[in-house]
Amino acid sequence: MFGMATQMTYARRGVATEQMKQVAKDEDVTLEWLLPKIATGSIIIPSNNVRSQKIHNVGIGKGMKTKVNVNIGSSTLNVNVEEEVEKAKVALKYHADTIMDLSDGGDVGQIRRTLLDAAPITFGTVPIYEAYNFGVEKHKNPLDITEDDYLNAFENNIKDGVDYTTIHSGITKEIAKRILKVERYGGIVSKGGTITAAWMLKYDKENPYITHYDYMMELAQKYDVTFSLGDALRPGSILDSHDELQVQEMINIARLAKRANEKDVQVMIEGPGHVPLNEVAANVRLAKSLIGDVPYYVLGPLVTDIASGHDHIASAIGAAVSASEGVDLLCYLTPSEHLALPNADDVKAGLIAYRIAAHAGDLVKLREKAIKWDMKMTEARRTLDWEKQLALSIDPELAAKIHSRTGQHPGNSVPCTMCGGACVYLMLPQQRKYEKENQSLNQS
């Protein structure tokens, strides 16, 4: 319809795209309600306009269900495309909303294209990882990359059809110099942030993502690529939460987000990281005070640093609190975080934990919509309807396996082996006929 048009462009002109219609249907909202939110940037629909296959688009932002992102991808020490495809399949099976390919080892372009084909859902990448790969392959030193390498990697990603890209544009040369003076317990843990900071210090140049931000916005507008403005200086320990580096970067990113929205480029902003439990809500409120209603996206956050092997649980605690405070997209962690590249089982465990966290948050911020699922489960439990209980579980396969492992009778209207004959719904059978005026637990 319009040249160089994004979802934001269409919304600002009052035109409902097919993607908007899909999101409105999924979220049970009207287009009249949705379009103004996209027009102002409080809701985004990442959807690269050159992506070849049809995908299921999701809305991310205020008034939408909390979405969950799954990270997959190769590393410099482990390159197995088949394993990454299997992880993508697991992510799809257990209902990830978005996938990010974080590959930095092997032929990252070919891996990206393979995973794009394997995962017909919203897809993101971190272009600096391809630039790093250029450094290793072309220059034999990752820090010998050029500004052209930064931009070429970005262009390669968006021309392949990725829907959103993380760009570390909030870290300036001035901040990079401060890193050497600000003592951090956990240091700088973002790979993209570390690469960019080290490059700026080596060449005494400004961040290419800042120098060429206008050009990148032109490309993003052309392909309708969403910027995920990265948290290069997120805390890598709860001891570093909300230090000057993290806050200064957030201020810079807030300004860049406004510039992008002025050009009809969709934006979301990334947050931490590692944050102690008593600061999680404060983090969201601080971020929202700076960025307004731009969608906010967090990695966890982890609320303790000692949960190795169980970081998906430790971080899901922070994720649930974050979602309840208004975070729009949760980036999962797996049991392998801080230990190794995750396998398919780790992907499942992390995704399930985060879907629980997202729903817990939605019960706070979207109660009337989100609680319908819980209401159905409550009725199924009260009436000893095991078929419905298992089907409604967030992980039906595991629920069925546990339910049947002690010889549980497969039919309905029987107790489980936990309470047996002492089942509360058998001892007081009238409880199974509970009704509440003007409210049916059978509602769809």
N, C-alpha and C positions, 0 to 999 in steps of 0.2 A: 504493500500500500504506500509506504513512505520510504524514501531512500535513507540509508544509514539509521534505521529505526531500531529501537530497543523496546522491551516490554514497557519501560517507563515512558518512552515516546508515545506509544500507542495509548497508554492510560491517560496521559496528559491531553491527548486529543479526543478522549472519550470513545476510543475504539477497543472493543473486547476481542482479544485474540483467542485462539483455540486453547492456548495454555491457561489463560485466565478462566475460561469456561471449565476446564478440567479442575483447576484449583477450587473454584467456587463450589463445584459439585462435591469434591472430596471433603471440603471444610464445612459444608452446609451453610454457606453464606450467599448473599445475592451479589450479582455483578455491580449493582448500584453501590453496595457497601465496599466492594473490593477495589474497584478502579481508583477511587480517590486515594486509597492507602498506597497503591503501587505508584501513583503519580507523585506522591510526596516522599517516597522511598522508605516508608515504614514497613512495607511488605515487598519482597523481591521474588521473582520467579526466574532463577538462573536457567537459561535456555539458549545455547549457542545456535545461531540461525544457519550454520552450515553442517550441523551434525546430521549424519546420513540416516541413521535409524530412528524410528519413532520411540520416544522415551516417555516414561511417566513423570511429568513435571510436578514439582511440589512448590507450595508457597512457604516462605520463611519470613516470619516477622510478627508484629503485634496483632493479636487476635487469631493467629494460626496455632495449630497443635505444635508442640515442641518437636522438632525434628532431630534425628540421630544420624551422624556421619560415621562411616567406617573407613579407617585407613588401611590400605594394603600397599604392596610394592616391594621391589627387590632392594637389596643393599649391596654395597661394594664387596661384601664377603659372601653373599648368598644370592645367586641369580638362578631362579627356576621359574620360568614363565608358567608352566603347568600348575605349579603350586599356587601362584598368584591368581590364575583363573579359577582354581578350586575355591580360594578364599572369596572371590567375587561371587561365585555361585552360592556359597554359604550366606554371604551378606544379603543376597536377593531372597533366599529361602526364609530367612528370619527377619525380613522386612526392614532392612536399612533404607533410609530416605535418600541418602547421598553416599557416594564413594569417592575417596581421594586416592589417587595413585602417587605414592611418595617415592617412586623408584629413583635411585641414584647410581645403580650399578647395572652393567650390561648395556645393551642397545635400548636406552630408555625411550626413544621415540617409537620403536617397534613394540616395546612392552606396553606403552600407553595406548597405541592403536589397537593392540590385541585386547586390552582390558576394556576399552571403549566399546568394542564389539560385544564383549561378554557381559557387559553390565548396562542394560538399557534403562538406567535411572540417572538422576542428576549427578554429574561427574566433575570432580575438581582435581587440580594438580598444583605443584609448587615449581614454577619454571626455573628458579635458581638451581634446583637439583640437576636440571639438564645442562645449565651453564657450567656447573661444577664438573659434570661429566665431560663437557667439552675440554675443560682444563686438563683433566686426567688423560683423555684420549688424544687431544691435539697438541697440548703443550707439555704433557708429562708432569705438570704441576697445577693443581686446582686453582691457585691464586694468580696464575698467569693469564687468566681470562680477561677479555677486553670488554669495553662497554658494548661493542657490537655483539659479543657473546651473550650478554645479559638480554639484549633486545631480540636477538635471533631466537633464543630459547623461548622467550615470551611469545613471539610470533608463531613459532612451530607448534606450541601448545594450543593456541587459540585457532589456528588454521586446521588443526586436527579435529576440532569440534568440542573441546572441553568447555563446560558450562561456567565454571568459575576458576579463578587462579588466585593463589595466595602470593601477594607481592609484599616484600618487606620494605615499604616506603616510608615508614615512620622513624627509622633509625638514620640520623644525620651524621655527617663527619664530626661535628662538634660533640654529639653524644658518644660516638665511637671513641673519641679521645678521653671522654669522661670515664668510660669503662675501665681504663687503666688506673683510675684514681679512686673509684668507688669500690670499696671492698664488699664482695658478695660471697656468702657462704657457698652457694651453689654455682657461682659463675654465670656464664651465658650458655644456656642449654639449647637454644634454637639453632639448628644447623644452618638454616638460611640466614639467620641473623649473624651468626659467627662468621660465615663465609663473607658476607657483605661488609661487616665491621673490619675484618682482617684485610680485605681488599682495599677499603678506603684508607686504612692506616698505612698499607704498603705503598700506595701510589699518591697519597695525600690528595685524593679526589673526593668529590661529593658522591653520594649514593646515586648510581645510574637510574634507579627507580624514581628518584626525585628530579634529577636533571632532565629526564626524558618523560616525565609524568604526562605532559600535554600530548605527546605523540602516542603514548600508551592508551590514553583516554580516547584518542581518535580511533585506534584499532578496536578498543573495547566497544565503542559505539557502533562501529561497522559490523562486528560479528555478534553483538549483543552478549558480550562476555561480562560476567559479574566480577568485580574486584572483591576479593577477600583480603582486607588490609591486615597484614600479619603482625603478630606480637613477637617481634624479634627479641625483645628484652623481657619476655615473661619470666617470672621467678621460677627457678629450678629447685627451689627449696622453700618450705613454708617460712624459713627464717628471713627470706628476702622479699616477702610479700609486700607490695605497695611501696617499694623504695623509689628513689628519685628517678632512676632509669625507666622503670615501668610506667610511672605516671607521666614523665615527659614525653615518652613515645606515644602514649594514649592521646595526649593533647595534640601532637602533630597529626596523628591519624584522623582525629575528629575534623581537623581543618581540611585534610585531603579528601575525606568523605564528602564534605560539603561541595568541594570543587567538582568532584565526579558527578554528583547528583545534578549540579548546574548544567552539565553536559549530557544529561539523560543516561548516564552510566549507572547501573545498579551496583550497590555496595552493601557488604556486611563487614563487621569489624570483629577481629579475633581478640580473645582475652586469655587469661592464665589458665592453666599452669598449676602451681602449688600455692594454696591459700589456706591458712588455718580456719577451722570451722567458724569461729566467731567473726571472721572477716569476709566470709563468702557473700553474705547479703550486702554488706557494705561495698564490696567490689562491684557488684552489679549496679548498685545505686550510683556509685561514683562514675562508672562508665556511662550509664544512661544520662547522668547530668551533663556529661561532656559531649556525647554523640547524639543526644536526643532519641528519636524513635528509630534510628538506623538499626537494622537487625544486629544482634550481639551474639557471639559464637564463642564458646569456651571449651578448653581442653580439660575435661574433668569439671572442676579442679580437684586435685588431690588434697585431702585435708590432713594427711600425715605422710611422712617420708619413710616409714618403716614397714610398709606393707608389701614388700617384694614378693611376687608370686600371687598376690591378691590385690594388685593395684586397681583392677577393674571394680572391686568392691569399695576400696578406700576412695576412689574418685567418683563412683556413683553416688556416694553420700553428698559430696560437694555438688555434683551435677543436679541432684534432686532439689537441693536448696536453691541453686542458681536458676533452675527452670521455674520454681515457684516464685522467684523474684522478678521474672520477666525475660530470662535468657531464651533465645529463639532457636538455637541450634546447639546440640551437644556433640562434641567430638569424643568418641569413645576411647577408652584405654583397655588393654587386655591384660591377662595374667602375666604376659611376657614383658610388659613395660619395664624398662631399665635393665632387662636381663638378656633378651634375645629377640630375633625376628619372630613375630607370632606365626603360629600355624593355623590351620583351618579351625581346629577345636578352640583355640584362643579367640579367634574372630567371633565364633558363636557365643562364647562365654561373655566377652566384652559387650557384644551387641545386645544380648538378652538383659544384662545388668543395666545398660543404658536405656533400653526401651522401658524398663521398670521405672528408672529415674525420671524419664520424660513424662510418663503417665502420672507419676506421683506429683510432678510439678503442674501438670495440666489439671489435676484435681483441685488445685488451688486457683489457678488463673482462668481456667475454662470449666468450672465445676459442672454447670448444667449439661454441657456436652460430654465431658470426659467421664462423668460418674455413671453414665448409662451402662458402660461395660461392667463396672463393679456391681451395679444393681442386678444385672443379669446373672452374674456369678453368685451373688447372695441368694437369689431365688433358687438357682440350681443346687446350691449346698443345702438350703433349707428343705427342699423337696427331695433330697437324695437322688437327684438326676445326674448320674455319673457321666453319661454321654455328653451332656451340656457342660458339666464342670470341666471335663478334659478338653473339650473343644474350645472353651473360653479361656483356657490357660494361655499365658504368654509363650509357653513352650509345651505344646500339647504332647509331643513325643516323650519328653522326660516325665511329665505328669502321669501319663499312662503307664510308663515303665515302673515308676515308684508305686502307683496304685495297685498294680498286679503282682508285685514281686513276692508278696507273702501269701499268695493263693487267694487273693480277694475275689469274691463272687463277682462275675462280670456284669450282672444285671443292675437295674435301678432299685430304689426303695430298700436298700440294704446298707448297713453301716460299714465304715472302713475298719481296718484292724487296729486303729489307734484307740478307739473307744468301745468297739464291739457292741455288746448288749447295753452298755451304759450310754449309748448315743443319745444326745439331748433331744433329737428329733423323733426318737422312738419312745423315750420315757414320757415326753410331753407332746404327743402327736398333734395337738391343736396348733402348735407352733408352725407346723408345716402348712397351715391354711391362713397364715398371716395376710391381712389386707389393710391397706392404708387409704383413707378417704382421698379421692381426687388424684391418686397416684398409683399407677400400675407398674409392677416390677417386670412386666412382660413387654414394656414399650421398646420399640426398635431404636 
